[in-house]
Structures are given as C-alpha cells and as structure tokens.
Amino acid sequence: MLRWGSQALRRFSTGRVYFKNKLKLALIGQSVFGQEVYSHLCKEGHRVVGVFTVPDKDGKADPLALAAERDGTPVFKFPRWRVKGKTIKEVAEAYRSVSAELNVLPFCTQFIPMDVIDSPKHGSIIYHPSILPRHRGASAINWTLIMGDKKAGFSVFWADDGLDTGPILLQRSCDVEPNDTVDTLYNRFLFPEGIKAMVEAVQLIADGKALRIMVTFYGSSLLKSSVPPGEPLEIKGAKTPGLVTKNGLVLFGNDGKALMVRNLQFEDGKMIPASQYFSAGETSVLELTAEEVKVAETIKVIWAGILSNVPVIEDSTDFFKSGASSMDVVRLVEEIRQKCGGLQLQNEDVYMATKFEDFIQKIVRKLRGEDQEAELLVAYVSKEVNEMTVKMPYQCFINGQFTDADDGKTYDTINPTDGSAICKVSYASLVDVDKAVAAAKDAFENGEWGRMNARERGRLMYRLADLLEENQEELATIEALDSGAVYTLALKTHIGMSVQTFRYFAGWCDKIQGSTIPINQARPNRNLTFTKKEPLGVCAIIIPWNYPLMMLAWKSAACLAAGNTLVLKPAQVTPLTALKFAELSVRAGFPKGVINIIPGSGGVAGQRLSEHPDIRKLGFTGSTLIGKQIMKSCAVSNLKKVSLELGGKSPLIIFNDCELDKAVRMGMGAVFFNKGENCIAAGRLFVEESIHDEFVTRVVEEIKKMKIGDPLDRSTDHGPQNHKAHLEKLLQYCETGVKEGATLVYGGRQVRRPGFFMEPTVFTDVEDHMYLAKEESFGPIMVISKFPNGDIDGVLQRANNTEYGLASGVFTRDINKAMYVSEKLEAGTVFINTYNKTDVAAPFGGVKQSGFGKDLGEEALNEYLKTKTVTLEY
C-alpha cells in the first residue's frame, strides 16, 4: 500500500513542545548520536524503560550507556542478541522485562532479531543516513558523495526483515555543497537534524499520526530523464496525478522524484503493460484462421499436460489459479517454442494473459505481428547519389527512438570531397548522455535484454549482420560521403569487416562459460568451486573517424555478445553510419535501450561518459593524449574498466633479401591504405641500404599511377582526407619534415581541387631525432630511413625506440630472420611478408603507449566480462 500526505514532510520545530501522549521506549544502539536522541526523548517527557547497548570497550562504557546509567535508567550490555540464528533466551527475557511500547534504534551495529523488532505494540523505528531507497547499508553517506548526489539526507523508517527496506516514516534532505565531506555533512545536517527527526518520529507515533510509506516497486525504476508526455491518471491519496505514457505509468512523489512503473496487476490477477492502461479493454477479439486453430489446439494440449489437475482446459481456465508455478511458466514457454515452429515468448507474456482465451489471443497477435511496438519513426536526410537514394538518420538515438538533442543544438557534418555540408546532426548535451545511460541501465537491469538467453542474443546479432549486409551499398555510400573513404574500399573493408565481426561474435554468445576448480577443500568436505563469466552492465564506447562503422562493430559486437548494453559516441565528424546502424538494430529486433548512439563532441559527451557513475566499462580508440585523459576520468569517477587502442608509430623493416615487388606493393599499402588514416599504418619504413634507392624509385613510380579523386568513382585509388583540420595538420607535418632536413621526394602538398585532398607523400633521409621519425602523421606520408646492410640488431633497436607499440612488419625471405625479428619487435601485432591483414578471429591491440586491451577474437570478450568465483559446500 502506498500512502501519500504532507504530514511526513512538514518541518520539525526547534522550540520546546509539550505533547499530550507519551510512550515507554526501549533504546537499542550506541554512540554520541544515540546518547543525544536518548536525552532529547527524556526531555520531551517520554519514558525510556531500558537501554540496550554494546559492552564496555577497554573498560570504557559507550556514551549512551553513560547517560542512561547517570539517570538510573536500566542498561543492558549484550555482545550479541542471537546464536546460530536463534534469539538468546536470557537476552530475550531481559528485553521483555522492560515492557517497551516502541523500540528506537538511533544507531545500531548489532543484528536485532525480528521477534524483538516486532515485540512492542508500535514495533521499531530506525534512523538511516540516506534518502531511502537511494542508498542502503552501512556506507550510505559515502555513496551519497561517491555518486555525486545533489541532495543528501536521512530517513526514519519502520524496521522489517530486510536491509533498510521498511516503510518510510519521515525523511529530511539538504543540498550537497561542492566541498562537502562525510564529516561536514554529518556535523552540519545529519547529526543535529537527525536527533530532532527521531524525537518528532516518536511523537508522531504517540499521537497516532505516523505514516508508513512503502517504497518497494517491483519491475519499476526511478525516472532519471525528463517526464515523457502522457495521459493523467488520478491516484487515490496522491497530491499529483500519475501519467500514463508510452513507456509506462509515471508516479510523482512529494520529494520531486518520479517513478516509472512498467506493469500493472489487477485484483483478478491479470497483468498489463502500464502503458496500455487506458486501452486495455479496447482490443477486439480475433477470429482465428484454420492454421491458427491448429496452433491453439496444440497449446491446449501443452496446458493440459502442465495443469494435470484440471479435467478440461476451457477458455476461462486461469493458468495460475489452476495451480501453475513460475517453473511451469518456463516449461510453457519452452514447449511452445519447441512445438509451435520456434515461436519465441517471454515469461512476461504468460503473466500478461493468464486465462487460456486471452493467452491464445496474445499468441495469435504475436504470430500476426500485431503485438509489435509502434513502428520506428525516423527523420531522414535523403540524397540521390551513387545511383541510389541514400536515407540518413541525423538525430540522437536514445532508448529505441530517434530524438533531437535536449537543447535542440545541431552541427554540420561535412563531405570532405567538396567541403559541403551533408546535413545538420543533433549535438548531444549532458542531458542526452544521462538519458542514454539511464536507458541502457534500465534495459540491462529491468528489460527484456537482461532476461534473454544467450542463444536468442546471438540470433539478434546474426539478424543485424544480415541487415548490414543487405544494406551494404547504402552504408558504403554514406561512409564515402561522410568520411571520404573510397567506395570500393568501404564496401569491402569498412562495411564488409563490420558484417564479419557481428557474425563472428554472434557465434560466441552461447559459448561464454566459466570453469570448475579443484580447490584443496574439495575432499573430503564436498566443496565445489566454479567461475561464472558475467556481463559488466552499461558500457560506453567512443570511436574514431577513420573507420566509422568498422570501429563501431569491433567494439560493440563483443560488448553485446557478452550481454552488456551500450552508449556509443561516434566521432563528431563522422556520425552518419553509426546512426544508420541504430536504425538497423531496431529492425533486427534489439530491445529499446540496449543500443544508444549520441553524436556530439568529445569534450562534452565523451567526457561525461568517462565520468558517469553508472557506466562500468569504457572502450576507446583514438589519440594517446585523449586516452590518458579518459583513463584518468574513469579512475577518479568510479574506477570503471577501460580498454584503449591509441596512437602508433608502427615500424616496417624491409631487408635486402625480400621479394622486392611484393615489398613495394605491400609497403605502399602499409602507408597509403585508407588515405593513410589507419591506426596500424607503417609510420616509419626502415629499408636496408643496398635496396633503398631502388625501393624509393619504384614507390614514386607507383604513386604517380594512383588516381586521386571522387571516392564514389570506382576507379579512384585515393580519396580526400577526413576533414579540413586533419589536412592542415598533415601539411604542417610535411613542413616540419623539410625544415628539419628530411628529403621530400614526392608530394607534400594539397591537391588543387575542391575538398580536402592531399598528395601521397614520400620522405627519405629521415634521422632518428627528427619529428617525422617520432610522431605519427595518420596520413598518406611515407617516412623512410636507411639502415646498414646486415645490421639486424641495430635496426631492431631503432624500430623499438618509440613509446608506441601497436603494429609492426618485416619483409624477408629468410624465415629464421623473420621469426627472430618478430620476437624482438615490441608491438601488439607483427606482420611478416604482408601487412594490414587483420581478421575478426585474431586479437588486435597495442602495448606501451599504444594502449591495452584487445579488440576482435575471443580475447575481446574478456574486455566486456567479469569473472565471479562461487564456492559451495554440499
């Protein structure tokens, strides 16, 4: 029962008030706070008939005991109240001897048995230093500060058998100030106001005016986002009407907070989605087809098998009133799936239609697709391009819906081919980030995703991979428009590998498993220890602009396969394929809140994600500088798990015994692939002296054959750089190289045409101390250094003389030399006589300041899982 009223919120008067009604009280607890509560209650005329506190410590009595003994109040000092779960007889007798009418527990560290809690006429009340149900347990004040709550406070509640779960009697709150600590909060508010509140609570009970406000709502959650529109619903005793919205019933509390109730159950046991309250009785009865009648007969047989005590299954037969239990729900769902063509139900479907007639109607609507949620509404920017109509969503995607940013802000995303604006995209605010995280948290904790079995999760991921493949031409076109990727490369790599990644991790969903461990105590004590792999919860993913969809796939596929929900921030300059992906995820059947996409800036949205207390993991690909900042924010906020794929300066060593034609071709790919905007691009080539000049000559000859132009032209080899600021940075990089004395053999300039095109560039005579030798360009710039013939260890030392360690490569016909070099190179990946050959099954990630953690392969799953160890005795 939920009772509402203003009495529980009125302020306590600081003046002396003489009340008519008084109670006989038992004070159970300790500390100075307990002493003050005792003294104030006595001053107000209540009779404390007994104080139950802890034994003396080092010969010194507790402050509460001292005060009571000084007044001649009976004091009992019990080290414990029960043994092996049973109340100690002598303790119980001593307690009953005082004949208290109410137990008052101002601060108590002992476990008080329920027969003592319930013994007095008025039960027991407890002081708790948080605004329940926000934080429970002993560290509630600490969590108020850790979670960044704007309000602190306390509750006085009626004790029950849970951990701080009883009905609320009254609450008080105060603002949390920027410099507040546990001590300042306690001394400024929780201690002095708590004493007054305990006195007030006792008098409310004495006067028969105390409330019991229940705060437990199953399958519901506090509303952390703005209140959605809906239809008012009058609620008896509530000051503010509830609101029936598309997401459920919103209830408003007197403290300004709101609660989202997902389901409602009527007195007859029928349960409905709260969002359908006003339309619950409006559904027409479907007339079944011959095929649907057969399905109904099959289901009737299943019901009869479960409800063996029911002679005949009739339309009015109620599943639960006929004796079915929760285990029977599982059996019903699984039998229907097995015998009705794989029809997938959720347990909730059974609770929503408990009578056979209603259940069959629900089944038929599901078969006909009529129980699906309202069709996704997508606002598109459409363009006729690449011989097709491309439809691009441009809004934030939060909780299964496309929506404008909370403050309405937008920004232009630019086509690097000509510098024109493609469209305006929503610019996510802090409010939008919080909404997205709240949606992901609700989906993980309360939604269908959290209840879904692993195989069904894999089925959704396979379906999403199929949709990515079905729409690959449109996705590749969007990638070309938004990032400048050459269309043919986008089709094969950007999109093709994204499809492969989702299919690969879809297969892992039902193969995530722990292990059993033979511990020392296993025999003869019959102990069993095993581990479980569990999802982390809400994960944040921040991706770069060079492979917009592929980077999304690399991280989010592993994240989803592990069972997490996610909030993803695409790069500000390339948001469009991520938003198209969001649309396809809905069409694949992903429940709302599982996937959220928030376009915007790293300084606003990205920083908030790294600091957000409800996010348990952050995966980032980007620069080392930003990676360090993210890691710091993640540590300071809530020590969230982090994986970082950062900068690189990958060395490629080319020995004189290599196959030179292949080395030239692969070496050019190592640098110029995807316009050089490639995290594992060969940032520095070491070419053995005897073949150096020929290698450079051949590279320049091949560059001259490359076609620079429109990325949608199928014959184009080299498209525009991703955005203007990056092009300007690359030109500055080349100027620095020339100033330091490196030889500019080819390129180094912007192409004279609209857009952000740069000539493929080659530098030679690059010395180890130069800027070009140390820093990554992330562009189409080949940096070549010569090394003496036969100096394997010398070139290895130079190759490893960098703080980065993402990738590396070696070209040689000598397999022994190749293996020796691969062993000595300090990098997460080593390519031998090839380059850029990544695969979804092979783990990918760096060492040193190139980061830690892996994308791809089985190892990537561990980035999004936690291991729980369970030991039991049987």
Secondary structure as UniProt FT lines:
FT   HELIX           7..9
FT   STRAND          24..28
FT   HELIX           31..43
FT   TURN            44..45
FT   STRAND          47..53
FT   TURN            58..59
FT   HELIX           63..71
FT   STRAND          75..77
FT   STRAND          82..83
FT   TURN            84..85
FT   STRAND          86..87
FT   HELIX           89..96
FT   TURN            97..98
FT   STRAND          102..105
FT   HELIX           114..117
FT   TURN            121..122
FT   STRAND          124..128
FT   TURN            132..133
FT   TURN            138..139
FT   HELIX           140..146
FT   TURN            147..148
FT   STRAND          151..158
FT   STRAND          168..175
FT   TURN            178..179
FT   HELIX           182..185
FT   HELIX           186..190
FT   HELIX           191..206
FT   TURN            207..208
FT   TURN            218..219
FT   STRAND          220..222
FT   STRAND          230..233
FT   TURN            236..237
FT   STRAND          242..245
FT   TURN            246..247
FT   STRAND          248..252
FT   TURN            254..255
FT   STRAND          258..261
FT   STRAND          263..265
FT   TURN            267..268
FT   STRAND          271..273
FT   HELIX           274..279
FT   TURN            280..281
FT   HELIX           290..306
FT   TURN            308..309
FT   TURN            315..316
FT   TURN            319..323
FT   HELIX           326..339
FT   TURN            340..342
FT   HELIX           347..352
FT   HELIX           356..368
FT   TURN            369..371
FT   STRAND          380..385
FT   TURN            386..387
FT   STRAND          388..393
FT   STRAND          396..398
FT   TURN            399..400
FT   STRAND          401..403
FT   TURN            406..407
FT   STRAND          410..415
FT   TURN            416..419
FT   STRAND          420..426
FT   HELIX           430..445
FT   HELIX           448..451
FT   HELIX           454..470
FT   HELIX           472..483
FT   HELIX           487..489
FT   HELIX           490..495
FT   HELIX           496..508
FT   HELIX           509..511
FT   STRAND          516..517
FT   HELIX           520..522
FT   TURN            523..526
FT   STRAND          527..535
FT   STRAND          538..542
FT   HELIX           548..561
FT   TURN            562..563
FT   STRAND          565..569
FT   TURN            572..573
FT   HELIX           576..588
FT   TURN            592..593
FT   STRAND          595..597
FT   HELIX           602..606
FT   HELIX           607..611
FT   TURN            613..614
FT   STRAND          617..621
FT   HELIX           624..638
FT   STRAND          641..645
FT   STRAND          650..654
FT   TURN            656..657
FT   HELIX           660..672
FT   HELIX           673..676
FT   TURN            679..680
FT   STRAND          682..688
FT   HELIX           689..705
FT   TURN            711..712
FT   TURN            714..715
FT   HELIX           724..739
FT   TURN            740..741
FT   STRAND          743..746
FT   STRAND          761..764
FT   TURN            768..769
FT   HELIX           771..774
FT   STRAND          781..787
FT   TURN            789..790
FT   HELIX           792..800
FT   STRAND          804..805
FT   STRAND          807..811
FT   HELIX           815..824
FT   STRAND          829..832
FT   TURN            840..841
FT   STRAND          847..848
FT   TURN            849..850
FT   STRAND          851..852
FT   HELIX           857..862
FT   TURN            863..864
FT   STRAND          865..873
//
